[in-house]
């Protein structure tokens, strides 16, 4: 699997990768009349989102190719998506998406946890998404009805796993290490990478 583009979360003035989320639906473009279609192997789900967190969670930007009705079901025709929160999409030739929304300021009623990371502590894998412990700064943000209720820094636990991996040289088994037990217990939600 090609390394996937990550959604971005702006938190405390820093752009972070959205590593994982749990506990509820974060954002669904289909609920806003969009039909995203993948335009490259680095974006299998077909859309890229830009979130912002202050006291609450906001969707500020969205990029996708929107499929409109097509004469042939084999090859969909693309067109601009509908307006979201009063914002109409524009085409962005730099990114190659047909429907780009900016300055959405759409409040989200998400209830659950976001795991975000900033700064590469080690080389990213060439395929798939990097695991949480690959980031220098690793944070868990917990929300209720879209409002931020807790932000926890898990960078020290991630650093311990990286150090164990550096000493033992077995990245494929990092979650089997005893240090990973602290990792499993630290989070408010199960993000599915501890198995």
N, C-alpha and C positions, 0 to 999 in steps of 0.2 A: 504494500500500500504506500502510495506517495505521501510524503509528509504533508499534513493538512494545514491550511491557513487557520490561524486561531482568531476568534472574535477578540476584540479589544475592550478592556474595561479601564476607564480613567478613574483612578482613585488617589486622593491626596496629591493631585497634580502629576501623577506618574501613569503613563500608559502601560498596562499590564496585559499579558495573555490570559484569556479565559481558558483554564486547563480543564475544568470539569464543573458540573453543577448537579445538585441533587435536591430532592424534596418537593419538586413541583415543576411545572412548565415555565421556562424562562420567557420565551417569545416565540410565537408561531406566525410566520408571514401569511399562511393560508387563512388565518382568522381575520386578516385584513384584505382579503380578496386577491391575494397574490398566488401565483403558481410558479415557484422557483424551479429552474432547470439547471443542472450542473453544466458549466461551460469549460471545466478543466478538471484534471485528475487531483489537483490540490484542494478542491472544494467539492467533495462528493455530495454534500447536502444541497448545494446550489445557492447558498447565500452567506453573506458575511455581515456581522452586526458590530456596532460600536456603541458601547454602554458607558454611562457615567454614574458614579456613586457619590452622593454627598450625604444628606440625611436620609435619602431614599434612592431608589434605582430608576434610571431613565434610559430610554433608547434614544440616542442622539443621531445615529446614522445607520444606513442599511444599503447594501449593494447586492444586486441579483440580476439575472436574466429572467424575465417574466414571459411565460408561454401564454399566448392568446389563441383563440379558436383557429384551427388550421384545416385546410382542405384535406390534408392527409394526416392520419393519426401517427404515421411512422416518423414524420419529421415535423415537430411543432413549429409554428411561426412565433417569433418574438415581437413584443411591443412594449410600450410603456405601461407600468402598473398604475393602479388607482392612487389617488392622493391618500396620504396617511397623516392624520392630525393636521389637516389643512396644507400639507406640503406635497407638491407634485414632484415626481421624479424627473431627473435629467439624465442624459446619456453621458457616460464618462469614458472617453477614448483612452485615457491613460491606464485605467484598470480593465477596460474591455467589457464593462457591464452596461446593459441597456437601461436599467432602472436604478438610479442612485438617489438616495434620499439623504439630505443633510439638514442639520438644525431641527430635528424632529421634536425634541423635548417631550417625548411621549412617556408619561409616568407608567411604570409597570407594577402590577400588584403581586409580584413574585413572593412566594413564601418558601424558603429553603436556604441552601448554602451555595456560595460560589467559591471556588478555589482559583486564585489568580496568582500569577508569577511574573517577576520582572528580573532581568539580568541573567544571562547564561553563565552558570557556574562550571559547565563542562560542555563538550561538543555535543550538538544535537544529533540524534539518530537521523540517518538519511531517509528513513521510511517511518510512517506512522507519526504519532504525536509524542513529544518528549514527556517523560514522567515528571511529576511534581517536584521530585528531589533534584532535578536538573537546574532549577532556578535558584539564584542567589537570595532573592526575597520571595517568600512563599506565604500568602495570606489566605485565611478563610473568612469570608464575609457572610454573616447570617442575617436573613431578612424575615420579617413578618408583614404580610400585606404590602410589600414593596418598601417598607421602612427598614433601614439598617439598625439592627439591634446589638450587633457585636462584630468586632473585627479582631481576629486573633492572628498573631505572627507565629508561623510554624517554621521559620527559617533555620532555627537551631536544630530541629529534628531532621530537616532535609540535609543540613551540613553533616550531621552524624552518619546518615546513610551514604552520602557521597564519600566520606572518609573511609567508611567500612569497605565500600566498593573499591576505592583506590588501593587500600591495603591488601585486599583479597583478590582483586581483579576478576570478579565474577558478577558483572552487571545483570546477567540474566537471572540470578538468584537473590538479588538484593532484598526482596520482600520476605525471603526465608530467614534472614538474619535476625538474631534476637533484638537488635536495635529497631527493627521494623515493628516490634510490639508496641513501643512508644508511639510510633507513627499511627498504628491502627486505633489506639485509644484516644489520640489527641483531637480528632475531628468530631464535630457535632453531627455530621452526616457521613454515610458510606458513599464514597465517590466511585466505587467499583474497581479501584486499582490495587486493592490489598489482597486479592485472591491469588 
